[in-house]
Amino acid sequence: MLISNAYAQAAGGGEPSSLMTLLPLLLMFVVLYFVMIRPQMKRQKEHKAMIEALAKGDEVVSAGGIAGKVTSVGESFVGLDIGGNVEVQLQRSAVAQVLPKGSLK
């Protein structure tokens, strides 16, 4: 009566191409790569270079927050003097940061 009938229309342009359906997914992957993956790989490279360059006498901070001076460097462990003639052994990968010389007194 007051509402007219709605009839289906013929298909307008066909189906969208497969490239257009994959484009948003590819775009999301590219953004994810540049925002998350690439910076993480750069950080890992810098950390590995820092660990390989550790030498006796460097002042470092461990991942647990212990600060001290490197007294010995082994293949997989580092001796760390934390004061009061106390020396602890840390894995090399547990070193989080190398401090500038003279930071610890």
C-alpha distances in whole Angstrom, upper triangle without the diagonal:
4,6,7,9,13,16,19,22,25,28,29,33,34,36,38,41,44,45,43,42,45,46,45,47,50,49,49,53,54,54,55,58,59,58,59,61,64,65,66,68,69,70,72,74,75,76,78,80,81,82,84,86,87,90,93,93,89,88,84,82,80,77,78,79,83,85,88,90,90,94,93,91,91,88,86,87,88,91,90,92,90,93,96,97,94,93,90,88,85,83,83,79,79,80,77,79,82,84,86,89,91,88,89,92
4,6,10,13,16,19,21,25,28,29,32,33,35,37,40,42,44,41,40,44,44,43,45,48,47,47,51,52,51,53,56,57,56,57,59,61,62,63,66,67,68,69,72,73,74,76,78,78,80,82,83,84,88,91,91,87,85,82,79,78,74,75,77,80,82,86,88,88,92,91,89,89,87,84,85,86,89,87,90,88,91,94,95,92,91,88,86,83,81,81,77,77,78,75,77,80,81,83,87,88,85,87,90
4,7,9,13,16,18,22,24,25,29,30,31,33,37,39,40,37,37,40,41,39,42,45,44,44,47,49,48,49,53,53,52,54,56,58,59,60,62,64,65,66,68,70,71,72,74,75,76,79,80,81,85,88,88,84,82,79,76,75,71,73,74,78,79,83,85,85,89,88,86,85,83,81,82,83,86,84,87,85,88,91,92,89,88,85,83,80,78,77,74,74,75,72,74,77,78,80,84,85,82,84,87
4,7,10,13,15,19,21,22,26,27,29,31,35,37,39,36,35,39,39,39,41,44,43,44,47,48,48,49,52,53,52,54,56,58,59,60,62,64,65,66,68,70,71,72,74,75,77,78,80,81,85,88,88,84,83,80,77,76,72,73,75,78,80,83,86,86,89,89,86,86,83,81,82,83,86,85,88,86,89,92,93,90,88,85,84,80,78,78,74,74,75,73,74,77,79,81,85,86,83,85,88
4,6,10,13,16,19,20,24,25,26,29,32,35,37,34,33,37,38,37,39,42,42,42,45,47,46,48,51,52,51,53,54,56,58,59,61,62,64,65,67,68,69,71,73,74,75,77,79,80,84,87,87,83,82,79,76,75,71,72,74,77,79,83,85,84,88,87,84,84,82,79,81,82,85,84,87,85,88,91,92,89,87,84,82,79,77,76,72,73,74,71,73,76,78,80,84,85,82,84,87
4,7,9,13,15,17,20,21,23,25,29,31,33,30,29,33,34,33,35,38,38,38,41,43,43,44,47,48,48,49,51,53,54,55,57,59,60,61,63,65,66,67,69,71,72,73,75,77,81,83,84,80,79,75,73,71,68,69,71,74,76,79,81,81,85,84,81,81,78,76,77,79,81,81,83,82,85,88,89,86,84,81,79,76,73,73,69,70,71,68,70,73,75,77,81,82,79,81,84
4,6,10,13,14,18,19,20,23,27,29,31,29,28,32,33,33,35,37,37,38,41,42,43,44,47,48,48,49,50,52,54,55,57,59,60,61,63,65,66,67,69,71,72,73,75,77,80,83,84,80,79,76,73,72,68,70,71,75,77,80,82,81,85,84,81,80,78,75,77,79,82,81,84,82,86,89,90,86,85,81,79,76,73,73,69,70,71,68,70,73,75,77,81,83,80,82,85
4,7,9,11,15,15,17,19,23,25,28,25,25,28,29,29,31,34,34,35,38,39,40,41,43,45,45,46,47,49,51,52,53,56,57,58,60,62,63,64,66,67,68,70,72,74,77,80,81,77,76,73,71,69,66,67,69,73,74,77,79,79,82,81,78,77,75,72,74,76,79,78,81,80,83,86,87,84,82,79,77,73,71,70,66,67,68,66,67,71,72,75,78,80,77,79,83
4,6,8,12,13,15,18,21,24,26,24,23,27,28,28,31,33,33,34,37,38,39,40,43,44,44,46,47,48,51,52,53,55,56,57,59,61,62,63,65,67,68,69,71,73,77,80,80,77,76,73,70,69,66,68,69,73,74,77,79,78,82,81,78,77,74,72,74,75,79,78,81,80,83,86,87,84,82,79,77,73,70,70,66,67,68,65,67,70,72,74,78,80,77,79,82
4,6,9,10,13,16,19,22,24,22,22,26,27,28,30,32,32,34,36,37,38,40,42,43,44,45,46,48,50,51,52,54,56,57,58,60,61,62,64,66,67,68,70,72,76,79,80,76,75,72,70,69,66,68,69,73,74,77,78,78,81,80,77,76,73,71,73,75,78,78,81,80,83,86,87,84,82,78,76,73,70,69,65,67,68,65,67,70,72,74,77,79,77,79,82
4,6,6,9,12,15,18,20,18,18,22,23,24,26,28,29,30,32,34,34,36,38,39,40,42,42,44,46,47,48,50,52,53,54,56,58,59,60,62,64,65,67,69,72,76,76,73,72,69,67,66,62,64,66,69,71,74,75,74,77,76,73,72,70,68,70,71,74,74,77,76,80,83,83,80,78,75,73,69,66,65,62,63,64,62,63,66,68,70,74,76,73,75,79
4,6,9,11,14,17,19,17,18,21,22,23,25,27,27,29,31,32,33,35,37,38,39,41,41,43,45,46,47,49,51,52,53,55,57,58,59,61,63,64,65,68,71,74,75,71,71,68,66,65,62,64,65,69,70,73,74,73,77,75,72,72,69,67,69,71,74,73,77,76,79,82,83,80,78,74,72,69,66,65,61,62,63,61,62,65,67,69,72,75,72,74,78
4,7,8,11,14,16,14,15,19,19,21,23,24,25,27,29,30,31,33,34,35,37,38,39,40,43,44,44,46,48,49,50,53,54,55,57,59,60,61,63,65,69,72,73,69,69,66,64,63,60,62,63,67,68,70,72,71,74,73,70,69,66,65,67,68,71,71,74,74,77,80,81,78,75,72,70,66,64,62,59,60,61,59,60,63,65,66,70,72,70,72,76
4,7,9,12,14,13,14,17,18,20,22,23,24,26,28,29,30,32,33,35,36,37,38,39,42,43,43,45,48,48,49,52,53,54,56,58,59,60,62,64,68,71,72,68,68,65,63,62,58,61,62,66,67,69,71,70,73,72,68,68,65,63,65,67,70,70,73,73,76,79,79,77,74,71,69,65,62,61,57,59,60,58,59,62,64,66,70,72,70,72,75
4,6,9,11,10,10,14,15,17,18,20,21,23,24,26,27,29,30,32,33,34,34,36,39,40,40,42,44,45,46,48,50,50,52,54,55,56,58,60,64,67,68,65,64,61,60,58,55,57,59,62,64,66,67,66,69,68,65,64,61,59,62,63,67,66,70,69,73,76,76,73,71,67,65,61,58,57,54,55,56,54,56,59,61,63,66,69,66,68,72
4,7,8,7,7,11,12,13,15,16,17,19,21,22,24,25,27,28,29,31,31,32,35,36,37,39,41,42,43,45,47,47,49,51,52,53,55,57,61,64,65,62,61,58,56,55,52,54,56,59,60,63,64,63,66,65,62,61,58,57,59,60,64,64,67,66,70,73,73,70,68,64,62,58,56,54,51,52,53,51,53,55,57,59,63,65,63,65,69
4,5,5,7,9,10,13,14,15,16,19,20,21,23,24,25,27,28,30,30,31,34,35,35,37,39,40,41,43,45,45,47,49,50,51,53,55,59,62,63,60,60,57,55,54,51,54,55,58,59,62,63,62,65,63,60,59,56,55,57,58,62,62,65,65,68,72,72,69,66,63,61,57,54,53,49,51,52,50,51,54,56,58,61,64,62,64,68
4,5,5,6,9,11,12,12,14,16,17,18,21,22,23,25,26,27,27,28,31,32,32,34,37,37,38,41,42,42,44,46,47,48,50,52,56,60,61,57,57,54,53,51,48,51,52,55,57,59,60,59,62,60,57,56,53,51,54,55,59,59,62,62,66,69,69,66,63,60,58,54,51,49,46,48,49,47,49,51,54,56,59,62,60,61,65
4,5,5,6,9,10,10,12,14,15,16,18,20,20,22,24,25,25,26,29,30,30,32,34,35,35,38,40,40,42,44,45,46,48,50,54,57,58,55,55,52,50,49,46,49,51,54,55,57,58,56,59,58,55,54,51,50,52,53,57,57,60,60,64,67,67,64,61,58,56,52,49,48,44,46,47,45,46,49,51,53,56,59,57,59,63
4,6,5,8,10,10,11,13,15,16,17,19,21,22,23,25,25,26,29,30,31,32,35,36,36,39,40,41,43,45,46,47,49,51,55,58,59,55,55,52,50,49,46,49,50,54,55,57,58,57,60,59,56,55,53,51,53,54,58,58,61,60,64,67,67,64,62,59,57,53,50,49,45,47,47,45,46,49,51,53,57,59,57,59,63
4,6,7,8,10,11,13,14,16,17,18,20,22,23,24,24,26,29,29,30,32,34,35,36,38,40,40,42,44,45,46,48,50,54,57,58,55,54,51,49,48,45,47,49,52,53,56,57,56,59,58,55,54,51,49,52,53,56,56,60,59,62,66,66,63,61,57,55,51,49,47,44,45,46,44,46,48,51,53,56,59,56,58,62
4,6,5,6,9,10,11,13,15,16,17,19,20,21,21,22,25,26,26,29,31,31,32,35,36,37,39,41,42,43,45,47,51,54,55,51,51,48,46,45,42,45,46,49,50,53,54,53,56,55,51,51,48,46,48,50,53,53,56,56,59,63,63,60,57,54,52,48,45,44,40,42,43,41,43,45,48,50,53,56,53,55,59
4,5,5,6,9,10,11,12,14,15,17,18,20,20,21,24,25,25,27,30,30,31,34,35,36,38,40,41,42,44,46,50,53,54,50,50,47,45,44,41,44,45,48,49,52,53,52,55,54,51,50,48,46,48,49,53,52,56,55,59,62,62,59,57,54,52,48,45,43,40,42,42,40,41,44,46,48,51,54,52,54,58
4,5,5,6,9,10,11,12,14,16,16,18,19,20,22,24,25,26,28,29,31,33,34,35,37,39,40,41,43,45,49,52,52,49,48,45,43,42,39,42,43,46,47,50,51,50,54,53,50,49,47,45,47,48,51,51,54,53,57,60,60,57,55,52,50,46,44,42,39,40,41,38,40,42,44,46,50,52,50,52,55
4,5,5,6,9,10,11,12,15,15,16,16,18,21,22,22,25,26,27,28,31,32,33,35,37,38,39,41,43,46,50,50,47,46,43,41,40,37,39,41,44,45,48,49,48,51,50,47,47,44,42,44,45,49,48,52,51,54,58,58,55,53,49,47,43,41,39,36,37,38,36,38,41,43,45,48,51,48,50,54
4,5,5,6,9,10,11,13,14,15,15,16,19,20,20,23,25,25,26,29,30,31,33,35,36,37,39,41,45,48,49,45,45,42,41,39,37,39,41,44,45,47,48,47,50,49,46,45,42,41,43,44,48,48,51,50,54,57,57,54,52,49,47,43,40,38,35,37,37,35,37,39,42,43,47,50,47,49,53
4,5,5,6,9,10,11,12,14,15,16,18,20,20,22,24,25,26,28,30,31,32,34,36,37,38,41,44,47,48,44,44,41,40,39,36,39,40,43,44,46,47,46,50,49,46,45,43,41,43,44,47,47,50,49,53,56,57,54,52,49,47,43,40,38,35,36,37,34,36,38,40,42,46,48,46,48,52
4,6,5,6,9,10,10,12,13,14,16,18,19,21,22,23,25,27,28,29,31,33,34,35,37,39,43,46,46,43,42,39,37,36,33,36,37,40,41,44,45,44,48,47,44,44,41,39,41,42,45,45,48,47,50,54,54,51,49,46,44,40,38,36,33,34,35,32,33,36,38,40,44,46,44,46,49
4,5,5,6,9,10,10,10,12,15,15,16,18,20,21,22,24,26,27,28,30,31,33,35,36,40,43,44,41,40,37,36,34,31,34,36,39,40,42,43,42,45,44,41,41,38,36,38,39,43,43,46,45,49,52,52,49,47,44,42,38,35,34,30,32,32,30,32,34,37,39,42,45,43,44,48
4,5,5,6,9,10,10,10,13,15,15,17,19,20,21,23,25,26,27,29,31,32,33,36,39,42,43,40,39,36,35,34,32,35,36,39,39,42,42,42,45,44,41,40,38,36,38,39,43,42,46,45,49,52,52,50,47,44,42,38,36,34,30,32,32,30,31,33,36,37,41,44,41,44,47
4,5,5,6,8,10,10,12,14,15,16,18,20,21,23,24,26,27,29,30,32,33,35,39,42,42,39,38,35,34,33,30,33,34,37,38,40,41,41,44,43,40,40,38,36,38,39,42,41,44,44,47,50,51,48,46,43,41,37,35,33,30,31,31,28,29,32,34,36,39,42,39,42,45
4,6,5,6,7,9,11,11,13,15,16,17,19,21,22,23,25,27,28,30,31,33,37,40,40,37,36,33,31,30,27,30,31,34,35,38,39,38,42,41,38,38,36,34,35,36,39,39,42,41,44,48,48,45,43,40,38,34,32,30,27,28,29,26,27,30,32,34,38,40,38,40,43
4,6,6,5,6,9,10,10,12,14,15,16,18,20,21,23,24,26,27,29,31,34,38,38,35,34,32,30,29,27,30,31,34,34,37,38,37,40,39,36,36,33,32,33,34,38,37,40,40,44,47,47,44,42,39,37,33,30,29,25,27,27,25,26,29,31,33,36,39,37,39,43
4,6,6,5,7,10,11,11,13,15,16,17,19,21,22,24,25,27,28,30,34,37,37,34,33,31,30,29,27,30,31,33,34,36,37,36,39,39,36,36,34,32,34,34,38,37,40,40,43,47,47,44,42,39,37,33,31,29,26,27,27,24,25,27,29,31,35,37,35,37,41
4,6,7,7,9,11,12,13,15,17,18,19,21,22,23,25,27,28,30,33,37,37,33,32,29,28,27,25,28,28,31,32,34,35,35,39,38,35,36,34,32,33,34,37,36,39,38,41,45,45,43,40,38,36,32,30,28,25,26,26,23,24,26,28,30,34,36,34,36,39
4,6,6,6,9,10,11,13,15,16,17,19,21,22,23,25,26,28,31,34,35,31,30,27,26,25,22,25,26,29,30,32,33,33,36,36,33,33,31,29,30,31,34,33,36,35,39,42,43,40,38,35,33,29,27,25,22,23,23,20,22,25,27,29,33,35,32,34,38
4,6,5,6,9,10,11,13,15,16,17,19,20,21,23,25,26,30,33,34,31,30,27,26,25,22,25,27,29,30,32,33,32,35,34,31,31,29,27,29,30,33,33,36,35,39,42,42,40,37,34,32,28,26,24,20,22,22,20,22,24,27,29,33,35,33,35,38
4,5,5,6,9,10,11,13,14,16,17,19,20,21,23,25,29,32,33,29,29,26,26,25,23,26,27,29,30,32,32,31,35,34,30,31,28,27,29,29,33,32,35,35,39,42,42,40,37,34,32,29,26,24,21,23,22,20,21,23,26,28,31,34,32,34,38
4,5,5,6,9,10,11,12,14,15,17,18,20,21,23,27,30,30,26,26,23,22,22,20,23,24,26,27,29,29,29,32,32,29,29,27,26,27,27,30,30,33,32,36,39,39,37,35,32,30,27,24,22,19,20,20,17,18,20,22,24,28,30,28,30,34
4,5,5,6,9,10,11,12,14,15,17,18,20,22,25,28,29,25,25,22,21,20,17,21,22,24,25,27,28,27,30,29,27,27,25,23,24,25,28,28,31,30,34,37,37,35,32,29,27,24,21,19,16,17,17,15,16,19,22,24,27,30,28,29,33
4,5,5,6,9,10,11,12,14,15,17,19,20,24,27,28,25,25,22,22,21,19,22,24,26,26,28,28,27,30,29,25,25,23,22,24,24,28,28,31,31,35,38,38,35,33,30,27,24,21,19,16,18,18,16,17,20,22,25,28,31,29,30,34
4,5,5,6,9,10,11,12,14,16,17,19,22,26,27,23,23,21,21,20,19,22,23,25,25,26,27,25,29,28,25,25,23,22,24,24,27,27,30,30,33,37,37,35,32,30,27,24,21,19,16,18,17,15,16,17,20,22,25,28,26,28,32
4,5,5,6,9,10,11,12,14,15,17,21,24,24,21,20,18,17,17,15,19,19,21,21,23,23,23,26,25,23,23,22,20,21,21,24,24,27,27,30,34,33,31,29,26,24,21,19,16,13,15,14,12,12,15,17,19,23,25,23,25,29
4,5,5,6,9,10,11,12,14,16,20,23,24,20,20,18,17,16,15,18,19,21,21,23,23,22,25,24,21,21,19,17,19,19,23,23,26,26,30,33,33,30,27,25,22,19,16,14,11,13,13,11,13,15,18,21,24,26,25,26,30
4,5,5,6,9,10,11,12,15,18,22,23,20,21,18,18,18,17,21,22,23,23,24,23,22,25,23,20,20,18,18,19,20,23,23,27,27,31,34,33,31,28,26,24,20,18,15,12,15,14,13,14,15,18,20,23,26,25,27,30
4,5,5,6,9,10,11,13,16,20,20,17,17,15,16,16,16,19,19,21,20,21,21,19,23,22,19,20,19,18,19,18,22,21,24,25,28,32,31,29,27,25,23,19,17,14,12,14,13,11,11,12,15,17,19,23,21,23,27
4,5,5,6,9,10,11,15,18,19,15,15,13,13,13,12,16,16,18,17,18,18,17,20,19,16,17,16,15,16,15,18,18,21,22,25,29,28,26,23,21,19,16,14,10,9,10,9,8,9,10,14,16,19,22,20,21,25
4,5,5,6,9,10,14,17,19,16,17,15,15,14,14,18,19,20,19,20,19,17,20,18,15,15,13,13,14,15,18,19,22,23,27,30,29,27,24,21,19,16,13,10,8,11,10,11,11,12,16,18,20,23,22,23,27
4,6,5,6,9,12,16,17,15,16,14,16,16,16,20,20,21,20,20,19,17,19,18,15,16,14,14,16,15,19,19,22,24,27,30,29,27,24,23,20,17,15,12,11,14,12,12,12,12,15,16,18,22,21,23,26
4,6,5,7,10,13,14,11,12,11,12,13,14,17,17,17,16,16,15,14,17,16,13,15,14,14,14,13,16,16,19,20,23,27,26,24,21,20,18,15,14,10,10,12,9,9,8,8,11,13,15,18,18,19,22
4,5,5,9,12,14,11,12,10,12,11,13,16,16,16,15,15,14,12,15,13,10,11,11,10,11,10,13,14,17,19,22,25,24,22,19,17,15,12,10,6,7,9,7,9,9,9,13,15,16,19,19,19,23
4,6,9,12,14,12,15,13,15,15,16,20,20,19,19,18,16,13,15,13,10,11,10,10,12,11,15,16,19,21,24,27,26,24,21,19,17,14,12,9,10,13,11,13,13,12,15,17,18,21,21,22,25
4,6,10,12,10,12,12,15,15,17,20,20,19,18,16,14,12,14,13,10,12,12,13,13,12,15,15,18,20,23,26,25,24,20,20,17,16,14,11,12,14,12,13,12,10,13,14,15,18,18,19,23
4,7,9,7,9,9,12,13,15,18,17,16,14,13,11,8,11,10,7,10,11,12,11,9,11,12,14,16,19,22,21,20,17,16,14,13,12,9,11,12,9,12,10,8,11,13,13,16,16,17,20
4,6,6,9,10,14,15,18,20,19,17,15,13,10,7,8,8,7,10,12,13,12,9,11,11,13,16,18,21,19,19,16,16,15,14,14,11,14,15,12,15,13,10,12,13,12,15,16,16,19
4,6,9,11,14,15,19,20,19,17,14,11,8,5,5,6,7,10,13,14,12,9,9,9,11,14,15,18,16,16,13,14,13,14,15,13,16,16,14,16,15,12,13,14,12,14,15,15,17
4,6,9,13,15,19,20,18,16,13,10,6,5,6,8,10,14,17,17,15,11,10,10,10,12,13,16,15,15,13,15,15,15,17,15,18,17,14,16,14,11,11,11,9,10,12,11,13
4,6,10,12,16,17,16,14,11,8,6,5,8,10,10,14,16,16,14,11,11,10,11,12,14,17,17,16,14,15,15,14,15,13,15,15,11,13,10,7,8,8,7,10,10,10,13
4,7,10,14,15,13,11,7,6,4,6,10,12,13,16,18,18,15,12,11,9,9,10,12,16,15,15,13,14,14,13,15,13,15,14,10,11,9,6,5,7,7,8,7,7,10
4,7,10,11,10,8,6,6,6,7,11,13,12,15,17,16,14,10,11,8,10,10,13,17,17,15,13,13,13,11,13,11,12,10,7,8,6,4,5,9,10,11,9,9,13
4,7,8,6,6,4,7,9,10,14,15,15,17,19,17,14,12,12,10,11,10,13,17,17,15,14,13,13,11,12,11,11,9,6,6,5,6,7,11,12,13,11,10,14
4,5,5,5,6,9,11,11,14,15,14,16,17,14,12,11,12,10,12,11,15,18,18,15,13,11,11,8,9,9,9,6,4,5,7,9,11,14,16,17,15,14,17
4,6,7,10,12,15,15,18,18,17,18,19,16,14,13,15,13,16,14,18,21,21,18,16,14,13,10,10,10,9,5,6,5,8,11,13,17,19,20,17,17,20
4,6,9,12,15,16,18,19,19,20,21,17,15,14,15,13,15,13,16,19,20,17,15,13,13,10,12,13,12,8,9,9,11,14,15,19,20,21,18,17,20
4,6,10,13,15,18,19,19,21,22,19,17,15,15,13,14,11,14,17,18,16,15,13,14,12,14,14,14,10,9,9,10,12,12,16,18,18,14,13,16
4,7,10,12,14,16,17,19,20,18,15,13,12,9,10,7,11,14,15,12,11,10,11,10,13,13,14,10,9,10,11,12,12,15,16,16,13,12,14
4,7,10,13,15,16,18,20,19,16,13,12,8,9,6,9,13,14,12,11,11,12,11,14,14,15,12,10,10,9,10,9,12,13,12,10,8,11
4,7,9,12,13,16,19,18,14,11,9,6,5,4,7,11,11,10,9,9,11,11,14,14,15,13,11,12,11,10,9,12,11,11,10,7,10
4,6,9,11,14,17,17,14,10,8,5,5,7,9,12,11,11,9,10,12,12,14,13,16,14,11,13,12,10,10,11,10,10,10,8,10
4,6,7,11,14,14,11,7,6,5,6,9,11,14,13,12,9,10,10,10,12,11,14,13,10,13,12,10,11,13,12,13,13,12,14
4,7,10,14,14,11,8,5,6,6,10,12,14,11,11,8,10,10,11,14,13,16,16,14,17,16,14,15,16,14,15,16,14,15
4,7,10,11,8,6,5,7,9,13,15,17,14,13,10,10,9,10,12,11,15,15,13,17,17,15,17,18,17,18,19,17,19
4,7,8,6,5,6,9,12,15,18,20,17,16,13,12,10,10,10,9,12,13,12,15,15,14,16,18,17,20,20,19,21
4,6,5,6,8,11,15,18,20,22,19,18,14,13,10,10,9,8,12,13,13,17,18,17,20,22,21,23,23,22,25
4,6,8,11,14,18,20,23,26,23,21,17,16,12,11,9,8,11,13,14,17,18,18,21,23,23,26,26,25,27
4,7,10,13,17,19,22,25,22,20,16,14,10,9,6,6,8,10,11,15,17,17,20,23,23,26,25,24,27
4,7,10,13,15,19,21,18,16,12,10,6,5,4,5,9,9,10,14,15,16,18,21,21,23,22,21,24
4,6,10,12,15,18,16,14,10,8,6,5,6,6,9,9,9,13,13,13,15,18,18,19,19,18,20
4,7,10,12,14,12,10,6,6,5,6,9,9,13,12,11,15,15,14,16,18,17,18,18,16,18
4,6,9,12,10,8,5,5,6,7,10,11,13,11,10,13,13,12,13,16,15,16,15,13,15
4,6,8,7,6,4,7,9,11,14,14,17,15,13,16,15,14,14,16,15,14,14,11,12
4,7,7,6,6,7,10,12,15,16,18,15,13,15,15,14,14,16,15,14,13,10,11
4,5,6,8,10,14,15,19,19,21,19,17,19,18,17,16,18,16,14,14,10,9
4,5,9,12,15,18,21,22,24,22,21,22,22,21,20,21,19,17,17,13,12
4,6,10,13,16,20,21,23,21,20,22,22,21,20,22,19,18,18,15,14
4,7,10,13,17,18,21,18,17,20,20,19,19,21,20,19,18,15,15
4,7,10,13,15,17,15,15,18,18,17,18,20,19,19,18,15,16
4,6,10,12,14,12,12,15,17,17,18,21,20,20,19,16,18
4,7,9,12,10,11,14,16,16,18,21,21,22,21,18,20
4,6,8,6,8,11,13,14,16,20,20,21,20,18,21
4,5,5,7,11,13,14,17,21,21,23,22,21,23
4,5,6,9,11,12,15,18,19,21,20,20,23
4,5,8,10,12,16,19,21,23,21,21,24
4,6,9,12,14,18,20,21,19,19,22
4,6,8,11,14,16,18,16,16,19
4,7,10,13,16,18,15,16,19
4,6,10,12,14,12,13,17
4,7,9,12,10,11,15
4,6,8,6,9,12
4,6,6,9,12
4,6,8,10
4,6,7
4,7
4
